[in-house]
Amino acid sequence: MSTLKVVNITPVALSGETTQDAEPSLAVNPEKPTEIVATAFTPDPMGGPFAPVYVSTDGGDTWVLRSIVPGGDDGIGTGDISVSFASEGGALYAGILNGKAAEHNILRMQILRAPNIASTAPMDILVSRDSEDQPWVVAGSVGVNGASHDRVYVGNNNVGHSAKTATVDVSGDARTAPAPAGFAPVPIERRGTAGQDGPPIRIALHPSGTVYAAFESWQNTQGPNVTFDVVVTRDDNGGVGAKPFQDLTDAADSIVGQRVATKRFVKFNASMGQDRLGGDLSIAVDPADAGNVYIAWCDRVGGLTGVDYTLHVRHSTDHGQTWSDDLRTITNAKNPALAVNSGSLVGLSYQQFAQAQWVTALETTADSWQTPAQRQVLHQAPANVPITQGLPFLGDYMRLLSIGKDFYGVFSGNNTPDNANFPAGVTYQRHADFVHHQLLDLDNVTRVPPSIDPFFFHRAA
């Protein structure tokens, strides 16, 4: 019988904070799953030059802030940030948009490294490149000549360098090599675009070294109206060979990159529940079968005249060459996050705007939704509270991971302490009065208005 826990990860020392801690990411150390790092748009509470990460060494029960991310900004901490542990050795990697550069409207992507979770030194800057968007980090480890090497992949939207913007920066030995640690950008878009690809470029890494990259190929734009194809590429040699990410060719046009769905529509930056829409994508591979792959994305069904922003899930059993029709659709949902555990159980987390609430849920299925999935509501709260301080409100993504048979995830949401908002239960570190549904400052008396906090969850098998 599985168990589920949900934890508000804002430390007790930050009980008085009211920032909009949106757009979370998560890394769990595969060798020691009690070691977890989470991130969000959280500024350093002391106003220092380094943005913080959230660190837990007890499996997510308690958390502390550790300010180690370069380029912190007093307002948001850092721009887009994602994190990943290597599968061996304990090194932590991050991809960020530097917060200080963002003050000058510069999208400066930096790829960072820390030797382990215990390090309190600023993370090393391995790569720094301008005109980039939404870095997404996935790390693994492989044996090379008897030694363990970290292979690290950073999906990013290389908006300043080509109209074919979908890119993956790849390093075959990121753990110990000096900067740039072998990282080099690999363009993965092979078709023409309408000026760029969509912001999300997502990675799925199999222990065998097979690696998938998914992106949204923008084919037509008229103002905010975008028509796009969902595309998957693959590399069977870990992305480190002579022709990286060229092992999957579309049978219809003989171009590298299999189109999963075509002519999908989105009104980019349209609003729903105080949040923006337009860049939702996730891909996951079964650790027991490198050919067993799932993908999820969102679009507006019905095109320009449509009203439902719909999440779609599809499945491939032949390494991404052919894809099923929709296995699951969810209307008015965003932020899909997929993972597959060691028992081939598929997890899907997402946030759905329903009855004027944001509802964050986790679904698990052992038969690819042939029968109804087990659905667990992690959080539900009014979408108009708090009033947004800017975009994104909840974030353009959240994250779901699997380690063994367990699922680990993170999301951001309204932090009002109300048991009705957490059907699966919740633990707070910051001071909270659940009887009167009131956050409290460090003195445990002064009232604090609701805001957006990051929440960790763990589904144990």
PyMOL commands that set and color helices and strands:
alter all, ss='L'
color gray80, all
select helices_A, chain A and resi 12-14+99-102+303-305+419-421
alter helices_A, ss='H'
color red, helices_A
select strands_A, chain A and resi 3-8+25-28+36-39+51-56+64-69+81-85+92-97+108-114+124-130+133-144+147-157+166-171+184-187+201-205+211-222+225-235+258-267+271-272+275-276+281-286+289-301+308-316+328-331+333-340+346-354+357-365+374-382+399-403+406-414+427-428+432-433+438-440+447-448+452-460
alter strands_A, ss='S'
color yellow, strands_A
deselect
rebuild
show_as cartoon
